Amino acid sequence: MQTNEALALAGSSEPVRSFAKENRELAAAFARYMLARGCSPRTIRAYADSVGRLVEYLGASSVAEVERRTIRQLLAELYKKGITSNSIRLHTCGLRAFFKFIRLTGLTKHDPTLLLAHRKIMGRMERVLTIEEIERLINASQDPFELAVAEVLYGTGIRISELLNLRLEDIDFADGEIGSLRVKNGKGQKDRVVLFGTKAALAMKEYQAWRPSRMGFLFEVPEKNGCLRLLDGSWHGFFYVDGVQRNIWLARAADCPTRQEARRRFNRIVSKIPGYRVIPAKPYSSRAIWDVIHRLAHRAKLGRVHPHMLRRAMACHMLASGANIRAIQDLLGHTNLSTTMLYTALTAENLKKTHSKFHPREQGRQNATER
């Protein structure tokens, strides 16, 4: 039957219409729609990737007329390629949002994802760093920058994206008391006030004294205008031209005894090199903050640790100490209390382990089990 239809279409004088261009335009409009709604860049990238896979899978077929079985076939093929169940679930969420957007445009009232079930994911208990492990992580810092990053992440519980956008004018140190900072345009484009203690305040002040801010951000990459090194009794300058590292010999140390003199000579030489430019200061990237936490965890021998684990540890440690869960919700910036309630399960699990290990009536049973 399909072969006859294909032959009939091939013999027809009317060309078969392709919806590939319209599908791509809809995908681009969906990305603009998410941006206008204030979705985070990570959400926009993830959902755009899901829609892009669908558009590529459909080819010339119209995305407004796709059926549920086609969506299921796409997800099944992704799963066969080795994509995890969690990623499949994320793709499903992206496609749900996309077809909700198409219905809003009025192109169709049909939603193929309406009865599409989420793939089940095995429950997993997230790791929570102990207070002792947090102390080891912070003590592993080797400069004021690493110390300030770890102290602020744990002391405030803010997200890494909120840390990168934090400006000095949003911080109230309140000497000798609990300080506060205002998180602007956090997740969901919401503002909130977060508190921090004296250790985080001291770390931020030491960092600013060590590397003062030029653009107003708390954490920013300093201006890059090349570096000087004293090698084998001579000054050498290292710099980048069009993304390629270059180095030049400047002078012998005997002829240029101070770094200031070597820097003046270096600046005079590179200013005449075509393509050389000073890279201005800018905020740190999320990758740089991840690398800082990875380095600290490696030195402290804690295994794999990422920035969000400090946020999780802060919430769990406060809950374990008796903090009100509503207060934790406000500090973390959770819209729904159910999101904050996840930390109570983590805290309860840690309390069970502590009870089993240290309670006098449990220690004998544990020793008997080990024998």
N, C-alpha and C positions, 0 to 999 in steps of 0.2 A: 504493500500500500504506500509506504513511504517512498519507495523507488519510483512508483507511478507519479506521485506528487512531484518528486524532484524532476522527472522527465517533463511533466506538464509545465512546471515553472521554467525549465530550461528552454522549452519551445515557445514560451509566451513572449510576446513582444515587449511586455512591461518588465522593467528591471526589479529585482528583489530589493526591498528597502533595508538598509542597515541602520541600526539604532546605536552603533558604537559611539558616534560623536555625541549624541544626546545623552548617553550614559555617562560619558566623561564629564560633560557639562553639569549633570546632576550631582556627580561626585564632588566637583569643585564647589558647587553651590552649597552642598552639605557641609563642607569644610568651613566656608564663610559663615554659615548658620551657627556652627558650634563655636566659632570665634566670637560671634556677636552675643552668644549666650553666656560667654565668660568661662568656657571650658578650659581646663589646663592644657598647656602645649603637649603634654604626654598623652592625654586623652584624645586630643585632636589627631596626633600622629597615629595612635593605635587604631582609632575608628576609621581614619582615612585609609590605613593599610587594609583593613577588613573589606571596606567598600571597593578598594582597588582590586583586590583578589576576585571579588564577585564580578566586577565589570570585565575583567580579563577572562573569567570563566564563561561568561555569557556570550562574549564575542559580538555578533551582530544582533542578537535578540534584545528585546526591550526589557529594561530592568523593571519597568512599571507593570509588566505582565508576567513576571517570573512566578513560578509555582513553588509550593512548599517542598515538594520532593527534590526540586533543583537545589534549594538551599541545603537540604539534607545531604545530597550527593556531594556538594562542594565541601561541607564540613567533614564528610566521611573520607574524602580524598586527602584533605589536610591531615586528618588523623593517621591515615596510612603512610603519609610522608614522615611521620615521627613527631609531629607537633603535640605537645603535652595537652592533657585534659584542661588544665587551667587556661592555656592559650586558646583552646577551642571555645571555652566559655567566654573569653574576652571577645573573640570574633563574633559569637552569637549576640553579645550585648551591642557590639558595633552595628551589626546588621539590623537589630531591633530599632536602634536609634535612627538609622538611615531610612527605614521604611516608615517610621513614624513621621519623619520629615517629608517624605514623598506624599503621604496622606495629607499633611498640612498644606502642601502646594496645590492640592486639588487634582493632581494628575490621575489619581486612582483612589478608590475606597478599599482596595484589596490589600491585605497585609499578610504575606506568606509566613511571617515569623510569629503570628498571633498564637498559634498552638505549638510552637516549636519548643521542645523541652530542653532545659539546660543539662549538659552532661554532668553526671554526678562526680564529685571530687572527694576523695578520701580525706577525712578529717586529719589535720596535722597540728600538733601542738608546737607553737613557735618558741624558739629559745629566748629566755630572758636572762640577761647578764645579772649576776649578783652584785651586791654593793662592793664586795672585795674585788671582783673582776673590773668593775668600773674604776675603782681606785688604781688598779694596776694599769689600766688603759690610759688614764690621765697622767699618771706618773711616768709613762713611757715617752712623753713628749720631750723633744730636744730643743725647741725654740718657742718663743711667745706665740707664734702663729698656730702651731699645732696645739698648744695648751689652750688658747682661746677658743679654737674650733670645738675641741672636746668639751670644755667647760660650758660653753653656750648651748651646745646641742643637748647635753644632759641637764644643765641647770634650768633651761626653759622648756624643753620638749617641743621646740618648733620644728617644722619640716625643713628639709634641705633647701627647697625652693624659697621658703620664707627667710632662711638664713642668708641666702645670696642677695636678697633684695633689701636686707636690713640696712638702714641709714643711721648715722650718728645722731641726727636731730630727733629720731624716734626713740632714743634711749634716755631714760631718767635714772641716773645712778643712785641718787638719794643716799649720800655718804653715811655709812654706819647703819643703814636700814635696808629693808628689802627693796631692791630696785624694780623698775618696770620698763617694758618696751612695748611699743605699738606695732603690731603686725598689720601692714596695709596690703590690701588685695591678696589675702591668703587664698586658700582653696575655696572655690566658689565665689571669688571676688569679695570676700568678707573681711572686715577689719576686726581686730580684737586686741585686748591688753593682756600681756603675759608678764609674769613675775620672775625674778631671778635673785639669787643670794649673793653674799659677799664674795665668795670664791670666784663666781663667774664675773662679777664686777671688777675684781682685781685683775683677772686674766685679760679682760677687754682693755683696761687702762694700760697694762704692761705692753700689750700688743700695739696700741696706738702710740705709746712712747717709743717703741722699737721701730715701727713702720707707720708713720702718720698717714692718715687718709688724705687724698688729694681731690677725690671726686665726691666725697660725702658718704660713701658706703663704708660699713664697718670692715668688711673683708674685700680687698681689691688687689689685683695683680699690680705690682709696681711698674713704673715706666721702664721700658727696655731700650737702652741705648748702647748696647754692647758691654762687654766685661773685659777686665784686665787681669792678666796672670803673669807672675814672675817665674820664668822657667829658665834654668841653667844660667842665672845671672843676667837675664835680659827680660825686658817688658814685651809681652805679646798682647795684641788686641783681638778679640773674637766678636764677630757681629754677623748679621744676616743681610743678604742682598737678594731680593725677590725669592725669599724662602730658602736660599742656599747659604749654609754657614761658610764664612770666610775668616781668615786670620792673617794678621800682618805683624811684622817685626817692627817695634817702635824705637827702642834704644837700649843700650846697656844700662844696667842698674847704677853703675858708677857715674854715668853721664846724666842720669835722671833718677836721683836718689829717693824722691817721694812719689806716692801714688797720685797726688794732685798734679804734679808736673806731667806724669805719664798720661793722665786723663786729658789734660789740655792738648798734648801732642796728638793723642788718639782722636779727639774731637776735630782737630784741625785737619787731619788726614782724611777721615771718613766723610767729612762734609763735602769733599770734592769728588767722592766716588759716586757715579751714576747708579740710581736704584736704591741707595741707602736711605733709610728713613727711621726716625725714632718711633717705636711702637708705644702709643700712649697708655696710661693706666686704664684698667677696666675691671669690672667685678669678676670674681672667680667663677669658674664653671662648676657644675655639679660633679663632673668627673674629677676635678682637682680635690674637692672635699671628700669624695669617696676614697681617693688615693691616700689622703691624710689619715683617715680612720683605718684603712688597710695597713698602713705602715705602723701605726700605734698598736694595732692588734697583733701584728707579726712580732714586734719587739716584746710585747707582753705575753706572747705565746698563748693567745686566746682563740686561735683558729680563725675562721671566717667571721668577720664583724662588718656590718655596714651602718651608715648613719642612722637609719630608722630604728635600729636596735637600741640606740641611746634614748630616743623618744619613748619607746616601749618600756625600757628599764625605768625611766623617770616616773611614768604613770604607775607601773606595778609597785615600785618601791614606796610611792606615796600612798597607794591603796593599802599596801601591807602595813603601813604605819598608822592607818586609821583615817586617812583623808576622805572627805565627802566625795562621792562619785560625781555629783553635780559640779563640784568645783573642778574636778579633773576634766570633765567635759568642756567646761569653759576655757580652761588653760590650753587644752589640746585643740580646741576649735572644731569639735565634732558637732555636726548638725543634729544627728540622732543619738539619743542615749544608748541605743542598742549597739552602736559602734564602740562606745566606751565600755559597755558591759563585757566585751570580749576580753578586756584586760582583767576583769574579775576572775574569769576562768583560768587565766595564766597565773594569777596570784594564788588562787586556790590550789592549783597543782603544786606550786612551790611550797605552800604551807603544808601540804600533805607530805612532801618529801622531808621537810624540816621536822614535822611531827614524828614521822617514821624513824628518822635518824637520831633524834635527841630525846624523845620522850622516854622516861625511865621504864615504863611498862612495855615499850616497843623494842628497846635495845636488846633485851634478853631473847626475844623472838627472832630478831635479826641475826644475832650471833648464832643461835641454834640453826637457822637456815643456812648460814655460811658454812657451819660444820657439816 
